Amino acid sequence: MTDEPADVTATRLAYDAVAEDYADLLRDDLAGSEFDRAMLGVFAEQVTRAGGGVVGDLGCGPGRIAGHLAGLGLDVVGVDLSPAMVEVARRDHPAVRFEVGTMAALPFPDDALAGALAWYSVIHTPDERQAGLYAEFARVIRPGGVLLLAFQVGEDVVHLTHAYGHDLDLHTRRQHPGIVKDRLVGAGFTPTAELIRQAVPPEKSPQGYVLARRDV
């Protein structure tokens, strides 16, 4: 990993450190997040309506979203940069497949996925590499497949030095929905839906969701 960008290494180390506490804190979060469940439900319905197939949870963390999607009947594979997160995901969701990998070089052949989601996982990639990230998503999602993104809305970079009970060094980048959609179009997607909801404490910014379809 000698050529790995320093920010990728820092992100891996941060999530390795917080994996157990992160999983415990967010374990039941979906139960109180009706907008999250609604967007995930639409995503699952669209994948199923289009014929189904394998779905990638890209930046899956401890597997809570992958587990939810599996409960909705999807065939999910989770991928995460952090080995510690993948270990927690495999323990907590033994019926779901999880792999260690990066979103910039996903472990899937071309057109292998019926859909994918990046649930608050594009937020750690610097702006200059975001276009490449979306291009990689387009590579692995088949034409007509579905992509769902979730992110904090804004235009600033937040540097976290303490979170989930741990000292760490982690940068998160809030996303502008218009820029997100432009990048999707540039990578070969057509945005089909967008939802922005207001922050619910302890959130500090609005939350955004964008659905898109891989161009045929």
Solvent accessible surface area in square Angstrom, and as a share of the most:
residue,aa,sasa,rsa
1,M,174,0.78
2,T,139,0.81
3,D,137,0.71
4,E,39,0.18
5,P,53,0.33
6,A,86,0.67
7,D,42,0.22
8,V,29,0.17
9,T,50,0.29
10,A,31,0.24
11,T,15,0.09
12,R,28,0.10
13,L,115,0.57
14,A,5,0.04
15,Y,35,0.13
16,D,46,0.24
17,A,53,0.41
18,V,1,0.00
19,A,2,0.02
20,E,87,0.39
21,D,63,0.33
22,Y,37,0.14
23,A,4,0.03
24,D,84,0.44
25,L,118,0.59
26,L,34,0.17
27,R,108,0.39
28,D,109,0.57
29,D,58,0.30
30,L,20,0.10
31,A,81,0.63
32,G,66,0.63
33,S,21,0.14
34,E,99,0.44
35,F,88,0.37
36,D,7,0.04
37,R,91,0.33
38,A,54,0.42
39,M,18,0.08
40,L,0,0.00
41,G,28,0.27
42,V,62,0.36
43,F,0,0.00
44,A,8,0.06
45,E,101,0.45
46,Q,31,0.14
47,V,1,0.00
48,T,87,0.50
49,R,168,0.61
50,A,53,0.41
51,G,66,0.63
52,G,19,0.18
53,G,38,0.37
54,V,44,0.25
55,V,0,0.00
56,G,0,0.00
57,D,1,0.01
58,L,0,0.00
59,G,20,0.19
60,C,9,0.06
61,G,11,0.10
62,P,8,0.05
63,G,0,0.00
64,R,40,0.15
65,I,7,0.04
66,A,0,0.00
67,G,17,0.17
68,H,50,0.22
69,L,0,0.00
70,A,38,0.29
71,G,68,0.65
72,L,83,0.41
73,G,66,0.63
74,L,16,0.08
75,D,72,0.37
76,V,6,0.03
77,V,5,0.03
78,G,0,0.00
79,V,1,0.00
80,D,14,0.07
81,L,31,0.15
82,S,1,0.00
83,P,63,0.40
84,A,26,0.20
85,M,2,0.01
86,V,1,0.00
87,E,122,0.55
88,V,5,0.03
89,A,0,0.00
90,R,124,0.45
91,R,128,0.47
92,D,43,0.22
93,H,47,0.21
94,P,114,0.72
95,A,105,0.81
96,V,16,0.09
97,R,126,0.46
98,F,8,0.03
99,E,69,0.31
100,V,74,0.42
101,G,17,0.16
102,T,42,0.25
103,M,29,0.13
104,A,72,0.56
105,A,72,0.56
106,L,10,0.05
107,P,59,0.37
108,F,22,0.09
109,P,97,0.61
110,D,92,0.48
111,D,70,0.36
112,A,42,0.32
113,L,1,0.01
114,A,3,0.02
115,G,0,0.00
116,A,0,0.00
117,L,0,0.00
118,A,0,0.00
119,W,16,0.06
120,Y,46,0.18
121,S,11,0.07
122,V,0,0.00
123,I,7,0.04
124,H,20,0.09
125,T,15,0.08
126,P,13,0.08
127,D,89,0.46
128,E,141,0.63
129,R,77,0.28
130,Q,0,0.00
131,A,65,0.50
132,G,47,0.46
133,L,7,0.03
134,Y,0,0.00
135,A,52,0.40
136,E,20,0.09
137,F,0,0.00
138,A,5,0.04
139,R,77,0.28
140,V,0,0.00
141,I,0,0.00
142,R,71,0.26
143,P,63,0.40
144,G,16,0.16
145,G,0,0.00
146,V,1,0.00
147,L,0,0.00
148,L,0,0.00
149,L,1,0.00
150,A,0,0.00
151,F,0,0.00
152,Q,48,0.21
153,V,26,0.15
154,G,21,0.20
155,E,139,0.62
156,D,65,0.34
157,V,86,0.50
158,V,42,0.24
159,H,94,0.42
160,L,53,0.27
161,T,83,0.48
162,H,111,0.50
163,A,17,0.13
164,Y,70,0.27
165,G,63,0.61
166,H,57,0.25
167,D,118,0.61
168,L,23,0.12
169,D,75,0.39
170,L,4,0.02
171,H,73,0.33
172,T,16,0.10
173,R,36,0.13
174,R,53,0.19
175,Q,7,0.03
176,H,75,0.34
177,P,17,0.11
178,G,26,0.25
179,I,81,0.41
180,V,0,0.00
181,K,61,0.26
182,D,101,0.52
183,R,49,0.18
184,L,0,0.00
185,V,89,0.51
186,G,72,0.69
187,A,21,0.16
188,G,18,0.18
189,F,2,0.01
190,T,71,0.41
191,P,38,0.24
192,T,72,0.42
193,A,45,0.35
194,E,74,0.33
195,L,51,0.25
196,I,64,0.33
197,R,28,0.10
198,Q,132,0.59
199,A,37,0.29
200,V,91,0.52
201,P,116,0.73
202,P,123,0.77
203,E,58,0.26
204,K,175,0.74
205,S,10,0.06
206,P,41,0.26
207,Q,7,0.03
208,G,0,0.00
209,Y,0,0.00
210,V,0,0.00
211,L,2,0.01
212,A,1,0.01
213,R,74,0.27
214,R,51,0.19
215,D,56,0.29
216,V,163,0.94
